[in-house]
Amino acid sequence: MSTDIDYYELLEVERTADEKVLKTAYRRLAMQYHPDRNPGDSEAEARFKAINEAYDCLKDPQKRAAYDRFGHAAFQQGGAGGYGGGPGADFGDLGDIFETIFGSSFGGGARQRPRRGADLRYDLQVTLEEAFHGKDTEIEVEVSVSCEPCDGTGAEPGTGRRTCNLCGGRGKVRAQQGLFVIERPCPTCHGSGQVIESPCKHCRGEGRTDRLQRLEVAVPPGVDNGTRIRLSGRGEAGPNGAPPGDLYIFVHVARHPVFEREGTTLFTRMPISFTTAALGGCVSIPGLDGEDHSIDIPAGIQSGKQLRKRGAGMPVLQGRGRGDLVVEVQVETPTRLSARQKELLREFQETETGEECPESAGFFDRLKNAWNDLTE
């Protein structure tokens, strides 16, 4: 195909396309016209080379600026741009093209970095009181730690590591697949570029051993279900001396017999006598903070009414202040009355006018009207 076709047309993008759009377009077209997908198709092979040429130019800000100003003349011998890499330029090892398409994990000769140790999870249950006040506790976790005899190297004390003979210390080996040269982690040294001459007898060359650890955990006031406490570097040791992972403590708060919780708000249900509901009064409730909190009961309160006590709830996690305590009133009807109490209630009943309980009077009035409508 013609080598003078516009680079932007080749990549099927606008001239204002940014780097991300260019890369996306290039990957799509490179996959479409790759020779392995179009065996024996010379036109597809030519187009594949052309789109690589176009992308190689446009991904470089300086080359792109020269191309936008002078076109293909910028890369011709003696052209105004003075750059190489135009039509017919050498694009180097096809492994580099493969890396550009599929990412750096398939290309490059950098030695593989040691893997960090795995993170661990520990589930810790606390009471609501402990969640309120916070606590310092000790936990036991079985975890892989750095081997002491070899100091995490995996090599027998007094010995060391040598360069891997298979990869020559690069940590990667190359394999030819069609037109591609693909690099993979070395199977002998697992990407480290070195091998252990005499593995440690204690850890068998792993550089780590399993051990039961006792750790101190500070649970802050205000924790809730799902609160996560991170202990940095207390996870599993990495292989061959690599850094350890982290330990995450997941907090679970046990149910409480009196209080329910929603965020920093505490809820409870409080039964009161019908006389207190009618006349009003004051009730004292012991809080999780160890103090008694007075709740004022307004006269004539009904069951289900909620009363709020500001600042008597849970602490704000890693902050200041506390939430509220919400009390739901439940008016209790007496079931055990003395003869005198019954006498007094009958006297009260005889003095009722119907205005004492407006909700009841209204209900019966509505019921009476509905019945009249049905019988007419």
Buried (B, 14 or more C-beta within 10 A) or exposed (E): EEEEEEBBEBBEBEEEBEEEEBBEBBBBBBEEBBBEEBEEEEEBBBBBBBBBBBBBBBBBEEBBEBBEEBBBBBBBEEBEBEBEBBEEBEBEEBBBBBBBBBEEEBBEEEBBEBBBBBBBEBEBEBBBBBBBBBBEEEBEBEBBBBBEEBEBBBBBEEBEBEEBEEBEBBBBBBEEEEBBBBBEBBEBBBBBBBBBEBBBEBBEBBBBBEBEEEBEBEBBBBBBEEBEBEBEEBBBBBBBBBEBBBBBBBBBBEEBEEBEBEEBBBBBBBEBEEEBBBEEBEBEBEBBBEEEBEBEBEEEBEBEBEBEBEEBBBBBBEEEEBBBBBBEBEBEEEEEEEEEEEEEEEEEEEEEEEEEEEEEEEEEEEEEEEEEEEEE
